[in-house]
């Protein structure tokens, strides 16, 4: 079989050739943990972990895509009935007709009567469909549904799992408690699987397995660089490796510039430009002149540009303190040209103002980092990747 980079590395579909089984706890893999949970009747399964860590891919690997009915919180927006929404997603007719027949005996004759009755899909019909077809309900990003629907869903799921429905909720860290609190009766009926961040050696298996299939020669140094650039995201390392196919030479030897070009290409397709521009501009200065900072690379920036350039430095850190940002900023500053004094307090103030821009956004996807206890933590590591590889026009 002739393998291609697009078939071996899969950033947006199930990675058939580069799927990695990771160890969980007590010697079990995450796949074994999920299989065990699915065998337990009457439990709701919650899989939580950071964004883009492979939660949905785990479900596809264990359950099978054909057995999953996958939904997101957005599917429930503006809807009132939980089961009708599930029915629509599973392609179960909301209304239908059924033919019935009855036989009446009298005066030595039997009269057979046929009649048509109409029905509307309800909870019982949906559950029967799931059980008959061995389907599993997967709820992803359920916190996007409104609070009323979440409350109703918690009640509905509690009864449904008692009727042997298999249901899995995929959640971000911290969202698990919300599901439990919405219905205290669910406590004790939940099996929780928390996916830990990927280890470097686990991420390295993705290019190692893929390059072996493609007969690509890659040094350990370059594999290590791929691991660093993906910022703990298996999806991102899949994408970088996939793009390498556009640049690698005919000798199929991986070179450093192939990775660089691939990272630029990946960033070009990301949709963070508008958010980045908002953060770079910062809040209105109300006519006040902003301080100017000169960088060693020749750039001239204000406090917001300085912070974003600092976060983009090597190595990429998903969580970084004010003190660490301050030390990094001093490394890129041209102190001979820059007259504005830089302090850790200045940096903390800038982060706070940037964070307020994220908090004011009506889009959940814009909330790319958190700011707490003098520590900036990226909720979306792909935004950090964008900071590092965006092209300034």
Secondary structure as GFF3:
##gff-version 3
##sequence-region A 1 393
A	DSSP	alpha_helix	5	8	.	.	.	ID=ss1
A	DSSP	alpha_helix	30	39	.	.	.	ID=ss2
A	DSSP	beta_strand	44	48	.	.	.	ID=ss3
A	DSSP	alpha_helix	55	63	.	.	.	ID=ss4
A	DSSP	three_ten_helix	65	67	.	.	.	ID=ss5
A	DSSP	beta_strand	68	72	.	.	.	ID=ss6
A	DSSP	three_ten_helix	73	76	.	.	.	ID=ss7
A	DSSP	alpha_helix	82	89	.	.	.	ID=ss8
A	DSSP	beta_strand	95	106	.	.	.	ID=ss9
A	DSSP	beta_strand	109	120	.	.	.	ID=ss10
A	DSSP	alpha_helix	123	132	.	.	.	ID=ss11
A	DSSP	beta_strand	136	140	.	.	.	ID=ss12
A	DSSP	three_ten_helix	142	144	.	.	.	ID=ss13
A	DSSP	alpha_helix	147	162	.	.	.	ID=ss14
A	DSSP	beta_strand	166	171	.	.	.	ID=ss15
A	DSSP	alpha_helix	176	181	.	.	.	ID=ss16
A	DSSP	three_ten_helix	184	186	.	.	.	ID=ss17
A	DSSP	beta_strand	190	194	.	.	.	ID=ss18
A	DSSP	alpha_helix	200	214	.	.	.	ID=ss19
A	DSSP	alpha_helix	220	229	.	.	.	ID=ss20
A	DSSP	alpha_helix	234	244	.	.	.	ID=ss21
A	DSSP	alpha_helix	256	268	.	.	.	ID=ss22
A	DSSP	alpha_helix	273	281	.	.	.	ID=ss23
A	DSSP	beta_strand	293	294	.	.	.	ID=ss24
A	DSSP	beta_strand	300	301	.	.	.	ID=ss25
A	DSSP	alpha_helix	303	311	.	.	.	ID=ss26
A	DSSP	beta_strand	319	321	.	.	.	ID=ss27
A	DSSP	alpha_helix	322	332	.	.	.	ID=ss28
A	DSSP	alpha_helix	344	360	.	.	.	ID=ss29
A	DSSP	three_ten_helix	364	366	.	.	.	ID=ss30
A	DSSP	beta_strand	369	372	.	.	.	ID=ss31
A	DSSP	beta_strand	375	378	.	.	.	ID=ss32
A	DSSP	alpha_helix	381	389	.	.	.	ID=ss33
###
